[in-house]
């Protein structure tokens, strides 16, 4: 009976922690959020509750308690008290005191996602910074390198085809190195923050760009029609740039939580925010005066760890009005957002519940557990304390029992316990480390939760997910737990229902995923620990995906970019230096290295974000901003060679082309290079 009591208690806890992201969202309609340029608040808050669909959670690998992995039924909270109670228990499971403090503090000083923090952080091949439009001249303008060609992503540089909008936000000006003979005190480097400005650059004459206006703000940028959207540090603002020489602010809305990410498609902004979920955190106010009441926040039917409330909002870029939104509770750990042409996927990872695992091991696997210890563990499991505290109490109870054993048995029992628990955890690691996936439909800017599911492991970033011909593919790392080493898996799900279709498991033992790229029916996955295995996975049959090829090479690639049908480019590192490698994938079963180059650079901006990468197919080159020397590399003919380097005073962050001219954006300057001769023809200074 005592062992049964432990099992019942553990089942409840493990089901809650393992099914993870089984949350779904509240549809909130027609709630204007924008504050007009005159800063007059809009108090309209009409709301309607209820999702269009709460079906479709489905398969995952079983939980420790034997659950098949499907997410439980989803529902809204009955009232504010129910929200508070659920979130309080979820906070304990998440052991999230530090997370709550961090997110609450962020309300006063919210940082827009940075290049390094979120490598937004798609469908292959990516945009390359492909041809822009909108003006008779120039005829060829590079845009942002994005994951899905039809979905724009926030970046430091945007274009309308004739003008560039450039926001070198969070700029730091530093004195140059001092001459010999200067004292240490005089040589102290004093950091001075530059003025926050977004520059409007006229590129009608590509050889001689000019600054035509400055906007008194900075942040990541999105452009939709004649509106420039700036994701500022603590707000989202829209600027009318119908006259690029005289931009005016059209609307502004304060950001009340952390910005997870944003996208733009067909004039609609999709903004995902994260606010702290704790006592007093309801109603949720993700953006402006837009309010989500407790009864419109969704949760799974079972208790899960909770330290955040996610909100996805559809915002009209021109007016700033919210047309729809959905909110749900989850965890702030390892959140990844992937946006396809008609859906938005939010993932988050649940923390392992070691107390539940330890208790279940003692109940089911450890033959020596006496009844009185089982009773004590069941009692501990009923306490309203954090999993970490429960684990300490369980260990204390275990040691108390061991102390009563004959001296010559104690060490043997301890060894059996630790070895057995380690093996138990290792065998079940795919049931312990899990990630929840929520699909939010975005058709016609109407947001609705259409499916939820869980998969084992943790995705690296947005490139770990991809939707293709009705299948969602997601690559994850299974962390090393207990006696088992880390491994890497790839799962295929029905993109509408999120039913499991198939999987490939066990790639790159002892390693973790460093980069992923999907090209049609093929996935390229780089894992790394000491070497860089390059895995080729055939996804042509989603019900039976198969790893068909593998190549080992030194170093690792953090970004993969499709070049053509037979080649994939990798950008990464080897022995502390920037490395580029051209993979020949013409024979998927036997990938080879067509060429590789290790550059005398310690860092490239591409390591922080794919937005820093530029490929110019007309001239057969790609550009790597790498400190104050940006490297232009020729990739044609199956070889890699340095075509030229572009020197700048400040570290370069982005590159774009305009007709046959290359622009390298570096701090408060833009270097101009003639791609026909590779000579640097000038530098545009943006400020004095």
Buried (B, 14 or more C-beta within 10 A) or exposed (E): EBBEBBBEBBBBBBBBBBBBBBBBBBBBBEBBBBBBBEEEEBEEBEBEBEBEBBBBBBBBBBBBBEBEBBBBEBEBBEEBEBBBEBBBBBBBBBBBEEBBEBBBEBBEEBEBBBBEEBBBBBBBBBBBBBBBEEBEBBBBBBBBBBBBBBBBBBBBBBBBBBBBBBBBBBBEBEEEEEEEEEEEEEEEEEEEEBEBBBBBBBBBEBEEBEBBBBBEBBBBBBBBBBBBBBBBBBBBBBBBBEEBEEBEBBBBBBBBBBBBBBBBBEEBBBBBBBBBBBEEBBBBBBBBBBBBBBBBBBBBEBBBBBBBBBBBBBBBBBBBBBBBBBBBBBBBBBBBBBBBEBBBBBBBBBBBBBBBBBBBBBBBEBEBBEEEBBBBBBBBBEEEBBBBBBBBBBEEBBEEBBEEBEEEEBEEBBEEBEEBBBBBBBBBBBBBBBBBBBBBBBEEBEBBBBBBBBBBBBBBBBBBBBBBEEBBBBBBBBBBBBBBBBBBBBBBBBBBBBBBBBBBBEBBBEBBBBBBBBBBBBBBBBBBBEEBBBBBBBBEEBEEBEBBBBBEBEBBBBBBBBBEEEBBBBBBBBEEBBBBBBBBBEEBEEBBEBBBBBBEBEBBBBBBBBBBBBBBBEBBBBBBBBBBBBBBBBBEEEEBEEBBBBBBEBBBBBBBBBBBBBBBBBBBBBBBBBBEEBEBBBBBEBBE
